[in-house]
Amino acid sequence: MVQIMAVTVNPPPAPANRVSTRRALARALPPLAVGTLIALTPVPQSLTANAWRYFALFAAVITGIITEPISPAVLGLAGVALAAVSGLVRASPADATNWALSGFANSTVWLIFAAYMFAMGYSETGLGKRIALHLIRAMGTRTLGLGYAVTLADLVIAPFTPSVTARSGGIIYPIISNIPVLYGSRPEDGTERKMGAYLLYTALAGSTITSSMFITALAPNALAIALIAKATNVTIPWLDWFKGFAPVGITLLALMPLLVYKIYPPEIKEAPEAPRWAREQLRQMGETSRKEFTFLVLVTVALALWIGAAQYVDPAMVAIAIVVLMVMFRVIPWNAMIGNAQAWNVLVWFATLVTLAGGLAETKCVDWIAESIAPILSGLASM
């Protein structure tokens, strides 16, 4: 009896894989070049050799985050680990480890992580969709009113949705994309100017404003606050950020839909079908569910505590407590929270960047940068 042995031959890598590898290598060259050039430059007199090497590592990591040869979170972890193992910030292994993990103890990092969980609540319970539909039903008899409804829907959701992609692409867009179709406005046949273009441009402009109004409306806001706190020991509370931008933000939100309406006017001015469509969608959704109501109460409590009790309870602790209550009241199951890869990725990414920024201050690199640019800025003041 003859046995035939099958030999498996691995095919050569697909051209797409080779292209992807070349792109990754090309993206890795800038951070390596930046880090190497800085490290080979003579050490400034006000810095130690370790501090200068750390500055080179930090610059390489930041450049890598821009070019993205690998995930930014992995880059951050790599930078922190390399600095800790090399003793660039603290000499002893125990102290270096404490420094490397310090970013995970930053309250702003956990605040933004919890806000990602809040965003899950809006999408999973359907509350975000219900809010948008109610606004369309109430304000959507005219196209201009639809613009304001879209803007207000974004404003309501923004304080608890730090990912503008999740907010605009996951909640707002799926709703408003159905409205232009009711009036025969489709980009594929060149009729987008009837209504669709106006609504989408309004949604885009509105998201840029709401993203600036709250620390928790855009992930980079929280990152900037955390980096400032680490580098300068200046903390900007959630409420102070909102009060600082509110006068400008409220004015922009009030005027923006009208300005877009004038600059890029839709051809269809009246939209009686939109409220009827929204009413039908709400009918299909049914009555407000227990999960929606519970989540609404929880986020309202969170916002009230952020505004009125910031001096007594840290906003991050409020957010974490609300996340725990979301699980306890079965608004979102814990397994779903564990599976939120974006939230955990942001947690690692921000925590490591906060640690790296703290290393700049600890190695006196921040002082050296300030001393270097002070003469330039003083010269500008005298002009």
C-alpha positions in Angstrom: 0.0 0.0 0.0 1.5 3.3 -1.1 1.1 6.3 1.2 1.2 9.6 -0.5 2.5 12.3 1.8 1.2 15.8 1.2 3.8 18.5 1.5 2.5 21.9 2.4 4.4 24.7 0.6 4.0 28.2 2.0 3.2 30.6 -0.8 5.4 33.7 -1.2 4.1 36.8 0.7 1.4 38.6 -1.2 2.4 41.9 -2.8 0.1 43.7 -0.4 2.0 42.4 2.6 5.3 43.4 1.1 4.0 46.9 0.5 2.6 47.1 4.0 6.0 46.1 5.4 7.8 48.7 3.3 5.4 51.3 4.5 6.0 50.4 8.1 9.7 50.5 7.7 9.4 53.9 5.9 7.4 55.2 8.8 9.9 53.9 11.3 12.8 55.9 9.7 11.8 59.4 10.8 11.5 58.6 14.6 14.8 56.7 14.5 16.5 59.5 12.6 15.1 62.2 15.0 16.1 60.3 18.1 19.6 59.4 16.7 20.4 63.0 15.6 19.4 64.5 18.9 21.3 61.9 20.9 24.5 62.6 18.8 24.2 66.3 19.3 26.4 67.7 22.1 24.7 67.7 25.4 23.6 71.3 26.5 25.4 72.6 29.6 22.3 72.8 31.7 21.4 69.1 31.2 23.0 65.8 32.2 23.9 63.2 29.6 21.0 60.9 30.7 18.5 63.8 30.5 19.7 64.6 26.9 19.3 60.9 25.9 15.8 60.9 27.5 14.9 64.0 25.4 16.1 62.2 22.3 13.9 59.2 23.2 10.9 61.4 23.9 11.3 63.2 20.6 11.6 59.8 18.8 8.4 58.5 20.4 6.4 61.7 19.5 7.7 61.5 16.0 6.7 57.8 15.9 3.2 58.7 17.1 2.9 61.0 14.1 4.2 58.6 11.5 2.7 55.5 13.2 5.0 52.6 12.2 3.1 50.7 14.9 0.3 51.4 17.3 0.8 54.6 19.4 0.0 52.8 22.6 2.8 50.3 21.8 5.2 53.1 21.1 4.3 54.7 24.4 4.9 51.5 26.3 8.2 50.9 24.4 9.4 54.4 25.2 8.5 54.1 28.9 10.1 50.7 29.2 13.3 51.7 27.5 13.7 54.8 29.6 13.0 52.8 32.8 15.4 50.0 31.9 18.1 52.4 30.9 17.7 54.5 34.1 17.4 57.7 32.1 14.9 59.3 34.5 15.6 57.5 37.8 18.6 55.4 38.6 17.4 52.6 40.9 15.2 49.9 39.4 12.4 50.3 42.0 12.2 54.1 41.5 12.3 53.6 37.7 9.4 51.2 37.9 7.4 53.6 40.0 8.0 56.3 37.5 7.1 54.1 34.5 3.7 53.2 36.1 2.9 56.7 37.3 0.8 57.6 34.3 -1.7 54.9 35.3 -2.3 56.8 38.5 -3.2 60.0 36.7 -6.9 61.0 37.3 -7.4 62.6 33.9 -6.4 59.4 32.2 -9.1 57.5 34.1 -11.6 60.3 33.4 -11.2 59.9 29.7 -11.3 56.1 30.0 -14.6 56.3 31.9 -16.0 58.8 29.3 -15.4 56.1 26.6 -17.6 53.8 28.7 -20.2 56.6 28.8 -20.1 56.7 25.0 -20.8 53.0 25.0 -23.9 53.7 27.1 -25.3 56.1 24.5 -24.9 53.7 21.7 -25.7 50.4 23.4 -28.9 51.7 25.1 -30.1 53.7 22.1 -30.4 56.9 24.2 -28.2 58.9 21.8 -30.4 58.0 18.9 -33.6 58.8 20.8 -32.3 62.2 21.8 -31.4 63.0 18.2 -34.8 61.8 16.9 -36.7 63.9 19.5 -34.8 67.0 18.4 -35.5 66.3 14.7 -39.2 65.8 15.4 -39.3 69.1 17.4 -37.2 71.3 15.2 -37.1 69.7 11.8 -39.9 71.2 9.8 -37.4 73.5 8.1 -33.9 72.5 6.8 -32.4 75.3 9.0 -34.1 73.7 12.0 -32.7 70.3 11.1 -29.2 72.0 11.2 -29.9 73.2 14.7 -31.3 69.8 15.8 -28.1 68.0 14.6 -26.0 70.6 16.4 -27.9 70.3 19.7 -27.9 66.5 19.5 -24.1 66.6 19.3 -23.9 69.1 22.1 -26.0 66.8 24.4 -23.9 63.8 23.7 -20.5 65.5 23.6 -19.6 65.7 27.4 -19.6 62.0 27.7 -18.2 60.9 24.3 -14.5 61.6 24.0 -14.2 60.0 20.5 -15.5 62.4 17.9 -15.5 59.5 15.5 -17.8 57.4 17.7 -20.0 60.4 18.3 -20.3 61.7 14.8 -19.9 58.5 12.8 -21.5 56.1 15.3 -24.5 58.1 16.6 -25.2 61.3 14.6 -24.4 60.2 11.0 -26.5 57.1 10.9 -29.5 59.2 11.9 -29.1 62.3 9.7 -28.0 60.2 6.6 -31.6 59.0 6.4 -33.1 62.4 6.1 -31.7 63.7 2.7 -32.9 60.5 1.1 -36.5 61.5 1.9 -36.1 64.4 -0.4 -34.1 62.8 -3.2 -30.8 64.2 -2.1 -28.0 61.7 -2.8 -24.3 62.2 -3.5 -24.1 59.4 -6.1 -26.5 61.2 -8.5 -25.2 64.8 -7.9 -28.2 66.0 -5.9 -26.4 66.4 -2.6 -26.9 70.2 -2.7 -30.6 69.7 -2.1 -30.1 69.0 1.6 -27.5 66.4 2.4 -24.5 68.6 1.9 -25.8 71.2 4.3 -26.6 68.7 7.0 -23.3 67.0 6.8 -21.3 70.3 6.8 -23.3 71.5 9.8 -22.6 68.2 11.6 -18.9 68.5 10.9 -18.7 72.1 12.0 -20.8 71.4 15.1 -18.6 68.5 16.2 -15.5 70.8 16.1 -17.2 73.2 18.4 -18.6 70.7 20.9 -15.2 68.9 20.9 -13.6 72.1 22.3 -16.3 72.8 24.9 -15.6 69.9 27.2 -12.5 68.1 28.3 -14.3 64.8 27.9 -15.6 65.6 24.4 -12.3 64.9 22.7 -9.5 62.6 23.8 -6.7 65.0 23.0 -8.2 67.6 25.3 -7.7 65.3 28.3 -4.2 64.3 27.0 -3.2 68.0 26.8 -4.5 68.6 30.4 -2.6 65.6 31.7 0.6 66.7 29.9 0.3 70.2 31.2 -0.2 69.0 34.8 2.8 66.7 34.6 5.1 69.2 33.1 4.1 72.4 34.9 2.0 71.2 38.0 -0.9 73.3 36.7 -4.2 71.5 36.8 -7.3 72.7 34.8 -10.5 71.3 36.2 -13.4 70.1 34.0 -15.6 73.0 35.1 -12.9 75.6 34.5 -12.3 74.4 31.0 -16.0 74.5 30.2 -16.5 78.0 31.7 -13.5 79.3 29.8 -14.8 78.2 26.4 -18.5 78.5 27.0 -18.9 82.2 26.0 -17.2 81.5 22.6 -18.7 78.0 22.2 -22.3 79.0 22.9 -22.0 81.9 20.5 -20.5 79.7 17.8 -23.2 77.0 18.3 -25.9 79.6 18.0 -24.6 81.1 14.8 -22.9 78.2 13.0 -26.0 76.5 11.5 -27.2 79.8 10.2 -23.8 80.7 8.8 -23.5 77.4 7.0 -27.1 77.9 5.7 -26.1 81.2 4.2 -22.6 80.2 2.9 -23.6 76.8 1.5 -27.4 77.1 1.2 -29.5 73.9 0.6 -31.9 73.9 -2.3 -34.7 72.5 -0.2 -35.8 74.9 2.6 -38.8 73.1 4.0 -38.6 69.6 5.5 -42.0 68.4 6.6 -41.2 64.8 6.0 -38.3 64.8 8.5 -40.4 65.2 11.7 -42.8 62.5 10.4 -39.8 60.2 9.8 -38.4 60.9 13.2 -41.8 60.2 14.8 -42.0 56.9 13.0 -38.5 55.9 14.1 -39.4 56.7 17.7 -42.6 54.7 17.4 -40.5 51.7 16.2 -38.1 52.2 19.2 -41.0 52.0 21.6 -41.2 53.6 25.0 -38.0 54.6 26.9 -36.4 51.4 28.2 -35.3 50.9 31.7 -31.7 50.9 30.6 -32.1 54.2 28.8 -33.7 55.8 31.8 -31.1 54.5 34.2 -28.3 55.6 32.0 -29.8 59.1 31.6 -30.1 59.4 35.4 -26.5 58.3 35.8 -24.9 60.7 33.3 -27.1 63.5 34.7 -25.7 62.8 38.2 -22.2 62.7 36.8 -22.6 66.0 35.1 -24.1 67.6 38.2 -21.2 66.4 40.3 -18.6 67.6 37.8 -20.2 71.0 37.9 -21.2 71.4 41.5 -19.0 69.1 43.6 -15.5 69.3 41.9 -14.0 70.7 45.1 -15.2 67.8 47.1 -15.0 64.8 44.7 -12.5 64.4 41.9 -14.2 64.2 38.5 -12.3 61.0 37.7 -13.7 59.3 40.8 -17.2 60.4 39.9 -16.8 58.9 36.4 -15.4 55.6 37.7 -18.2 55.4 40.3 -20.8 55.9 37.5 -19.1 53.2 35.4 -19.4 50.8 38.3 -23.1 51.8 38.7 -23.7 51.2 35.0 -22.5 47.6 35.5 -24.4 47.1 38.8 -27.7 48.3 37.2 -27.0 46.3 34.1 -26.9 49.2 31.7 -23.9 47.7 30.1 -22.5 44.2 31.0 -19.0 44.0 32.3 -17.9 41.7 29.4 -18.9 44.4 26.9 -16.7 46.9 28.8 -13.8 44.6 28.8 -14.3 44.2 25.0 -14.1 47.9 24.4 -10.7 47.8 22.7 -10.6 51.5 21.9 -11.1 52.5 25.5 -8.3 50.2 26.8 -6.0 51.3 24.0 -6.5 55.0 24.9 -5.9 54.2 28.6 -2.5 52.7 27.8 -1.6 55.3 25.2 -2.5 58.3 27.4 -1.0 56.8 30.6 2.4 56.2 28.9 2.4 59.7 27.3 1.7 61.3 30.6 4.6 59.3 32.1 6.9 60.4 29.3 5.8 64.1 29.8 6.5 63.8 33.5 10.0 62.5 32.7 10.6 65.7 30.8 9.9 67.7 33.9 11.9 65.4 36.2 15.0 65.5 34.0 14.8 69.3 33.8 14.2 69.2 30.1 11.2 71.5 30.5 13.4 74.0 32.3 16.0 73.9 29.5 13.3 74.4 26.9 11.9 77.4 28.8 15.3 78.9 29.2 16.0 78.4 25.5 12.9 80.1 24.2 12.7 82.9 26.8 15.0 85.2 24.9 13.0 84.7 21.7 9.7 85.5 23.4 11.1 88.5 25.3 12.3 89.8 21.9 8.8 89.5 20.5 7.4 91.4 23.4 9.6 94.4 22.7 8.6 94.6 19.0 
